[in-house]
Amino acid sequence: MTVDYAPATETAVCVVKLGAHIGARIDGVRLGGDLDPQTVQTVRAALAEHKVIFFRDQHHLTEDGQYEFARLLGEPTTPHPTVTSAGSKSLAIDSRHGRANSWHTDVTFVDRVPKASILRAVALPSYGGSTTWASTVAAYNSLPDSLKLLAENLRAVHTNQYDYAADAEDRTDDAIRAYRREFESRYFETEHPVVEIHPDTGERALLLGNFVKKIVGLTSAESQAIFRLLQDRVTRLEHTARWNWSLGDVAIWDNRATQHYAVDDYDGSEYRKLTRITLAGPVPVGVDGRTSTVISGDSGSYAAAAPLARAS
């Protein structure tokens, strides 16, 4: 899909579809807190349809500008539930703290799963360091009816001790170990439906990723088998979009309809840093109408629970 419009005295906004199931690039937009309402609506609509959207050449954008732009799309959370040394506005995705080379949806170990994230490239390796997103809506839609029925009746426990930094204590790097300890400084555990009704679009999406500890009511072996069966649907190549970063790039993804993976294909001497701002979302609701439930931890200081606004 390509959408063009030209507000008076401004460059036409163009939405360029990048894949059948996920991904679009938006041209002709200068991101910031002063975007006109029509452009904001175009960004919202593109995000709802394409799940992850990309902007090139946003070299003017600062952390403050990124934050003010994020506020046009929703209410920002604090940077992270446990990593409180990050600052007050954004979380640094910094290769010195480890590499997020595992499929995940952000912060699913709390009940208030963010609705979206805005990521800005600050420093990049001379090669590699791309990010891949996968549509969890496309993954659900690709399931045969029998597996849809199974998934819709499952719930999974997510924790912040089952994350992409799981081997950090085996590393010799003090910075990585320190980040890991801060990541786990408060324990969170939440039970989510495996299939969530998307709060804005009404679509059904698989809510999984590598914060999952177990499937409720199943043995460890059964949990792993069912998790792998469904997770493999998410990461099928046809359900993914891969972005090769350049300085000035910004990505926005629907955290309730995607997983992502930072590709660790650059050497240790190379440096990669991006800044992420997340937007608060409502507590997930399953097909049966049951919400997610907290087992351990209070995420109130991370984000106020956003109001539930179901699609008609």
C-alpha positions as CSV (number, residue, x, y, z in Angstrom):
1,M,0.0,0.0,0.0
2,T,1.2,3.5,-0.8
3,V,-0.7,6.5,0.7
4,D,0.2,10.1,-0.3
5,Y,-1.1,13.4,0.9
6,A,0.4,16.8,1.0
7,P,-0.5,19.3,3.7
8,A,-0.1,22.9,2.7
9,T,3.5,23.9,2.3
10,E,4.8,20.5,3.3
11,T,6.3,17.5,1.6
12,A,3.9,14.7,0.7
13,V,3.7,11.9,3.2
14,C,4.2,8.5,1.5
15,V,3.6,5.1,3.2
16,V,5.5,2.3,1.3
17,K,4.6,-1.3,2.1
18,L,7.6,-3.5,2.6
19,G,6.0,-7.0,3.1
20,A,2.8,-8.9,2.8
21,H,2.3,-9.3,6.5
22,I,4.5,-6.7,8.2
23,G,6.5,-3.6,7.6
24,A,6.2,-0.2,6.0
25,R,8.5,2.8,5.4
26,I,7.1,6.3,5.8
27,D,8.7,9.1,3.8
28,G,8.1,12.9,3.9
29,V,7.7,13.2,7.7
30,R,10.0,15.1,10.1
31,L,9.3,13.5,13.5
32,G,8.9,15.7,16.6
33,G,6.3,16.9,19.0
34,D,4.9,19.5,16.6
35,L,3.5,17.1,14.0
36,D,0.1,18.1,12.6
37,P,-2.9,15.9,13.5
38,Q,-3.3,14.5,10.0
39,T,0.3,13.3,9.9
40,V,-0.1,11.8,13.4
41,Q,-3.3,10.0,12.2
42,T,-1.4,8.6,9.1
43,V,1.4,7.3,11.4
44,R,-1.2,5.6,13.7
45,A,-3.1,4.0,10.8
46,A,0.2,2.8,9.2
47,L,1.3,1.3,12.5
48,A,-2.1,-0.5,13.0
49,E,-1.9,-2.0,9.5
50,H,1.8,-2.8,9.1
51,K,2.8,-3.5,12.8
52,V,6.3,-1.9,12.4
53,I,7.1,1.3,10.5
54,F,10.4,3.0,9.7
55,F,11.5,6.6,9.1
56,R,14.8,7.6,7.5
57,D,16.8,10.8,7.9
58,Q,15.6,11.9,11.3
59,H,19.0,13.3,12.1
60,H,17.5,16.3,13.9
61,L,15.8,14.2,16.5
62,T,17.1,14.3,20.1
63,E,16.0,12.3,23.2
64,D,13.6,15.2,24.1
65,G,12.2,15.3,20.6
66,Q,11.8,11.6,20.5
67,Y,9.9,11.8,23.8
68,E,7.6,14.6,22.7
69,F,6.8,12.8,19.5
70,A,6.1,9.6,21.5
71,R,3.6,11.6,23.5
72,L,1.6,12.3,20.4
73,L,1.0,8.5,20.1
74,G,0.3,7.6,23.7
75,E,1.5,7.9,27.3
76,P,5.2,7.0,27.7
77,T,6.2,4.6,30.5
78,T,9.2,5.0,32.7
79,P,12.2,3.6,30.7
80,H,12.0,0.1,32.3
81,P,10.4,-1.7,35.3
82,T,13.8,-2.6,36.8
83,V,16.6,-0.9,34.9
84,T,16.2,2.4,36.8
85,S,19.7,3.7,36.0
86,A,18.7,4.4,32.4
87,G,17.4,7.9,33.1
88,S,13.9,9.4,33.1
89,K,12.8,9.3,29.5
90,S,14.4,6.6,27.3
91,L,16.1,3.2,27.7
92,A,19.5,2.8,26.1
93,I,19.7,-0.4,24.0
94,D,23.5,-0.5,24.4
95,S,25.7,-3.4,23.2
96,R,28.0,-2.9,26.2
97,H,25.2,-4.2,28.4
98,G,24.5,-7.3,26.2
99,R,22.7,-8.1,23.0
100,A,19.0,-8.8,22.7
101,N,19.5,-11.6,20.2
102,S,16.4,-13.6,21.2
103,W,12.8,-13.3,20.0
104,H,10.7,-11.3,22.5
105,T,7.9,-8.9,22.9
106,D,9.0,-6.1,25.2
107,V,8.3,-6.3,29.0
108,T,5.8,-9.1,28.9
109,F,6.8,-10.1,32.4
110,V,4.6,-7.3,33.8
111,D,0.8,-7.1,33.5
112,R,0.9,-3.7,31.7
113,V,2.5,-4.8,28.4
114,P,3.5,-1.7,26.4
115,K,1.4,-1.0,23.4
116,A,4.2,0.4,21.2
117,S,7.9,1.4,21.2
118,I,9.8,4.1,19.4
119,L,13.5,3.2,18.7
120,R,16.1,5.7,17.4
121,A,19.6,4.9,16.1
122,V,22.3,6.7,18.0
123,A,25.5,4.7,17.3
124,L,25.9,1.8,14.8
125,P,28.5,-0.8,14.0
126,S,30.3,-0.5,10.7
127,Y,28.5,-3.7,9.6
128,G,25.6,-5.8,10.9
129,G,23.4,-4.9,13.8
130,S,20.1,-5.1,12.0
131,T,16.7,-5.8,13.7
132,T,14.0,-8.2,12.6
133,W,10.4,-8.0,13.6
134,A,7.7,-10.7,13.3
135,S,3.9,-10.3,13.1
136,T,2.2,-12.3,15.9
137,V,-1.1,-11.6,14.2
138,A,0.1,-13.2,11.0
139,A,1.4,-16.1,13.1
140,Y,-2.0,-16.7,14.7
141,N,-3.8,-16.4,11.4
142,S,-1.6,-19.0,9.8
143,L,-2.5,-21.6,12.4
144,P,-5.0,-24.4,11.4
145,D,-8.3,-24.1,13.3
146,S,-7.3,-27.0,15.7
147,L,-4.2,-25.2,16.8
148,K,-6.0,-21.8,17.1
149,L,-8.5,-23.5,19.4
150,L,-5.6,-25.0,21.5
151,A,-3.8,-21.7,21.7
152,E,-6.9,-19.7,22.7
153,N,-7.3,-22.0,25.7
154,L,-3.8,-21.7,27.0
155,R,-2.2,-19.3,29.4
156,A,1.6,-18.7,29.9
157,V,3.7,-17.5,32.8
158,H,6.2,-14.8,31.8
159,T,9.1,-13.6,34.1
160,N,12.1,-11.3,33.9
161,Q,14.4,-14.2,34.8
162,Y,13.7,-15.8,31.4
163,D,15.1,-13.2,29.1
164,Y,17.7,-12.8,26.3
165,A,20.5,-12.0,28.8
166,A,20.2,-15.4,30.5
167,D,23.9,-16.2,30.1
168,A,25.1,-12.8,31.4
169,E,26.6,-14.2,34.6
170,D,28.7,-16.6,32.5
171,R,30.4,-13.6,30.9
172,T,33.6,-12.0,32.1
173,D,32.4,-8.5,31.3
174,D,31.5,-6.6,34.4
175,A,29.2,-4.2,32.6
176,I,27.1,-7.1,31.3
177,R,26.9,-8.8,34.7
178,A,25.9,-5.5,36.4
179,Y,23.2,-4.9,33.8
180,R,21.9,-8.4,34.3
181,R,21.7,-8.0,38.1
182,E,19.8,-4.7,37.7
183,F,17.5,-6.3,35.2
184,E,16.6,-8.9,37.9
185,S,16.8,-6.5,40.9
186,R,13.0,-6.8,41.2
187,Y,11.2,-10.1,40.4
188,F,8.2,-10.0,38.1
189,E,6.0,-12.9,37.1
190,T,2.7,-12.6,35.2
191,E,0.2,-15.0,33.7
192,H,-1.0,-13.9,30.2
193,P,-3.4,-15.5,27.7
194,V,-1.4,-17.1,24.9
195,V,-3.8,-15.5,22.4
196,E,-4.6,-11.8,23.1
197,I,-7.4,-9.8,21.5
198,H,-5.6,-6.7,20.3
199,P,-6.9,-3.7,22.2
200,D,-7.1,-1.4,19.2
201,T,-7.7,-3.5,16.1
202,G,-9.6,-6.5,17.6
203,E,-7.2,-8.9,15.8
204,R,-6.0,-12.0,17.6
205,A,-2.2,-12.3,18.3
206,L,0.1,-14.8,19.9
207,L,1.5,-13.4,23.2
208,L,4.7,-15.4,23.6
209,G,8.5,-14.7,23.3
210,N,11.4,-15.6,25.4
211,F,10.1,-14.2,28.6
212,V,7.8,-17.2,28.8
213,K,8.7,-19.6,31.7
214,K,6.0,-22.2,31.2
215,I,2.5,-23.0,29.9
216,V,0.1,-23.1,32.8
217,G,-1.1,-26.6,33.7
218,L,1.5,-28.4,31.6
219,T,4.8,-30.2,32.5
220,S,8.1,-28.6,31.6
221,A,8.5,-30.9,28.6
222,E,4.9,-30.3,27.4
223,S,5.4,-26.5,27.9
224,Q,8.5,-26.5,25.8
225,A,6.9,-28.6,23.0
226,I,3.8,-26.4,22.8
227,F,5.8,-23.2,23.1
228,R,8.1,-24.3,20.3
229,L,5.2,-25.3,18.1
230,L,3.5,-21.9,18.4
231,Q,6.7,-19.8,18.6
232,D,8.0,-21.3,15.3
233,R,4.9,-19.9,13.6
234,V,5.8,-16.4,14.8
235,T,9.3,-16.5,13.3
236,R,8.5,-18.0,9.9
237,L,10.4,-15.8,7.5
238,E,7.3,-14.8,5.6
239,H,5.9,-13.3,8.8
240,T,9.0,-11.1,9.3
241,A,10.6,-7.8,8.2
242,R,14.3,-7.0,8.7
243,W,15.7,-3.5,8.9
244,N,19.3,-2.5,8.2
245,W,19.9,0.5,10.3
246,S,21.4,3.8,9.3
247,L,22.0,6.8,11.5
248,G,18.9,9.0,11.6
249,D,16.6,6.0,11.4
250,V,13.6,5.6,13.7
251,A,11.4,2.5,14.0
252,I,8.0,2.3,15.7
253,W,6.4,-1.1,16.4
254,D,3.1,-2.3,17.7
255,N,4.4,-4.3,20.7
256,R,1.0,-6.0,21.0
257,A,1.3,-7.5,17.5
258,T,5.0,-8.3,17.1
259,Q,8.1,-9.8,18.4
260,H,11.6,-8.6,17.5
261,Y,15.2,-9.9,17.4
262,A,18.4,-7.8,17.4
263,V,20.8,-9.6,15.1
264,D,24.1,-10.2,16.7
265,D,26.3,-10.3,13.6
266,Y,28.9,-7.6,14.5
267,D,32.1,-8.2,16.4
268,G,32.8,-7.2,20.0
269,S,35.0,-4.3,19.0
270,E,32.0,-2.7,17.2
271,Y,29.5,-0.6,19.1
272,R,25.7,-0.3,18.8
273,K,23.4,2.0,20.7
274,L,19.7,2.9,20.2
275,T,17.3,4.7,22.5
276,R,13.8,3.3,23.2
277,I,10.7,4.9,24.5
278,T,7.7,2.7,25.2
279,L,4.0,3.6,25.4
280,A,1.7,2.3,28.1
281,G,-1.0,-0.2,27.2
282,P,-4.0,-1.9,28.9
283,V,-3.7,-5.3,30.6
284,P,-4.1,-8.0,28.0
285,V,-7.4,-9.8,27.5
286,G,-7.8,-13.3,26.1
287,V,-10.4,-14.7,23.8
288,D,-12.4,-15.9,26.8
289,G,-12.5,-12.4,28.3
290,R,-10.1,-13.2,31.1
291,T,-7.4,-10.6,31.7
292,S,-3.7,-11.2,32.6
293,T,-3.0,-11.7,36.3
294,V,-0.1,-10.7,38.4
295,I,1.7,-13.5,40.2
296,S,4.6,-11.4,41.6
297,G,5.7,-7.8,41.4
298,D,3.9,-4.4,41.2
299,S,4.4,-2.5,37.9
300,G,2.6,0.6,39.1
301,S,5.8,2.6,39.1
302,Y,6.6,1.5,35.6
303,A,3.3,2.5,34.0
304,A,-0.2,3.5,34.9
305,A,-2.6,0.9,33.5
306,A,-3.9,2.4,30.2
307,P,-7.7,2.3,29.8
308,L,-9.2,-0.6,28.0
309,A,-10.4,0.5,24.5
310,R,-11.6,-2.5,22.6
311,A,-12.1,-2.3,18.9
312,S,-15.8,-2.5,17.8
